[in-house]
Amino acid sequence: MVRADVVELLCERPGAHGVFETPLLNTRKVYCEVKSVGQNEVYQARAAGLNPEYKLRLTHSFEYQGEKLCDFHGIRYAIVRTYMDEKDGIELIIQRTEGNADVQ
């Protein structure tokens, strides 16, 4: 079963460093389909020290512009891998960032 949802893609604002402790981020909301990460993919990722939680599919690959972070359901995730599918969509494999490891 595929579930429609919204993910907020985050990228660092150019020239946003300086007096701020954390970089300022530009955000964009896009629609996505939430999918499970496959069992084999989870085992391979864990062997490489990763812990993927979700696979988010964007309908159009142009909606993804190289962002490294996203917010999904109020939790910050790192985008650890992308995959272009045969229908011009793109899948984003995401895992929680270190600061959000225990957030539910």
C-alpha positions as CSV (number, residue, x, y, z in Angstrom):
1,M,0.0,0.0,0.0
2,V,1.4,3.4,-1.0
3,R,0.7,6.4,1.2
4,A,0.8,10.0,0.0
5,D,2.5,12.5,2.2
6,V,4.5,15.7,2.3
7,V,8.3,16.0,3.0
8,E,10.1,19.3,3.5
9,L,13.5,19.3,1.7
10,L,16.2,21.5,3.3
11,C,19.3,23.1,1.9
12,E,21.8,25.5,3.4
13,R,21.2,29.1,2.4
14,P,24.2,30.5,0.5
15,G,26.2,32.9,2.7
16,A,24.2,32.0,5.8
17,H,27.2,31.3,8.1
18,G,28.8,33.9,10.3
19,V,27.2,35.0,13.6
20,F,24.8,32.1,13.6
21,E,25.7,28.9,15.4
22,T,23.6,26.8,13.0
23,P,23.3,27.4,9.3
24,L,20.1,29.0,8.0
25,L,18.2,26.7,5.7
26,N,15.9,27.1,2.7
27,T,12.9,24.8,2.7
28,R,10.6,23.4,0.1
29,K,7.6,21.2,0.6
30,V,7.0,18.5,-2.0
31,Y,4.5,15.6,-2.2
32,C,5.9,12.1,-1.8
33,E,4.9,8.5,-1.6
34,V,6.1,6.7,1.6
35,K,7.5,3.2,1.0
36,S,9.2,0.7,3.1
37,V,12.9,0.2,2.9
38,G,13.5,-3.4,1.6
39,Q,14.9,-6.0,4.0
40,N,18.0,-6.7,1.9
41,E,18.7,-2.9,1.6
42,V,18.4,-2.5,5.4
43,Y,21.0,-5.3,6.0
44,Q,23.4,-3.9,3.4
45,A,23.0,-0.4,4.8
46,R,23.6,-1.5,8.4
47,A,26.8,-3.3,7.3
48,A,27.9,0.1,6.0
49,G,27.0,1.9,9.3
50,L,23.7,3.4,8.1
51,N,20.2,2.9,9.5
52,P,17.6,3.8,6.8
53,E,14.1,4.3,8.0
54,Y,12.0,5.3,5.0
55,K,12.0,5.4,1.3
56,L,10.2,8.5,-0.1
57,R,9.4,8.5,-3.7
58,L,9.0,11.9,-5.5
59,T,6.9,11.6,-8.7
60,H,9.3,13.9,-10.7
61,S,13.0,13.8,-10.4
62,F,13.3,17.5,-10.9
63,E,11.7,18.1,-7.5
64,Y,14.9,16.9,-5.8
65,Q,17.7,19.4,-6.1
66,G,20.5,17.7,-4.3
67,E,19.3,18.4,-0.7
68,K,21.1,16.5,2.0
69,L,18.5,17.0,4.8
70,C,14.7,16.8,5.1
71,D,12.0,17.1,7.7
72,F,9.4,14.4,7.7
73,H,6.6,14.4,10.3
74,G,8.5,16.9,12.4
75,I,11.8,14.8,12.6
76,R,15.0,15.8,10.9
77,Y,16.5,13.2,8.5
78,A,19.6,12.9,6.4
79,I,19.1,11.8,2.8
80,V,21.6,8.9,2.6
81,R,20.9,7.7,-1.0
82,T,18.9,8.5,-4.0
83,Y,17.7,6.3,-6.9
84,M,16.1,7.4,-10.2
85,D,13.3,5.1,-11.2
86,E,12.1,4.1,-14.7
87,K,9.1,6.5,-14.5
88,D,11.3,9.7,-14.1
89,G,10.7,9.7,-10.3
90,I,13.3,9.6,-7.7
91,E,13.5,7.7,-4.4
92,L,15.1,9.2,-1.3
93,I,16.4,6.8,1.4
94,I,16.4,8.7,4.7
95,Q,17.7,8.1,8.2
96,R,17.4,10.2,11.4
97,T,20.2,12.6,12.0
98,E,22.2,12.1,15.2
99,G,20.3,14.8,17.2
100,N,17.0,13.0,16.5
101,A,18.1,9.4,17.2
102,D,15.8,9.0,20.2
103,V,12.9,11.3,19.2
104,Q,9.6,9.6,18.7
